[in-house]
Amino acid sequence: MTGGCAHIKGLGPLLTAKAYECESCIKIGAHWMHLRTCQTCGVTLCFDSSPNRHASRHAASSQHAVACSAEPGERWLYCYADDVLAEY
């Protein structure tokens, strides 16, 4: 892993997306772009380039600090608490 903060360095095995969809957007019939998977609970949600920004909302309300990209070919983690990006 390249870079990181205590939240990222303290992670165990990475949680990956179960499906390539935003679980919250599916519930409300919305569209998404760029998915992220929470590394605390495993939920996959849309990132800030999507209208509903479910991943950021989830991080703020749940205090789950780290998400990884669920995009094919992308291998990075982001810590919302510390505003840190790390590649793996």
CORGI-V457253 format. One record per pair of residues at least 24 apart in sequence whose C-alpha atoms are under 7 Angstrom apart, sorted by the first residue. I is the first residue (numbers start at 1). GAP is how many residues later the second one is. D is the distance in Angstrom with one decimal. If there is no record, write none. Layout:
I	GAP	D
I	GAP	D
//
This chain:
1	85	6.8
1	86	5.7
1	87	4.2
2	84	5.5
2	85	5.1
2	86	6.2
3	83	4.8
3	84	6.9
4	80	6.2
4	81	6.3
4	82	5.0
5	79	6.7
7	58	7.0
7	59	6.9
7	72	7.0
8	58	6.7
8	71	6.8
14	25	6.6
15	24	5.7
15	27	5.7
16	26	6.9
16	54	7.0
17	27	5.8
17	53	6.1
22	24	5.4
24	30	6.9
34	37	6.5
35	34	6.2
35	35	5.2
35	36	6.2
36	31	5.8
36	32	5.4
36	33	4.5
36	34	4.9
37	30	5.2
37	31	5.3
37	32	6.3
37	33	6.0
38	28	6.1
38	29	4.3
38	30	6.6
39	27	5.5
39	28	5.2
39	29	6.9
40	24	5.9
//
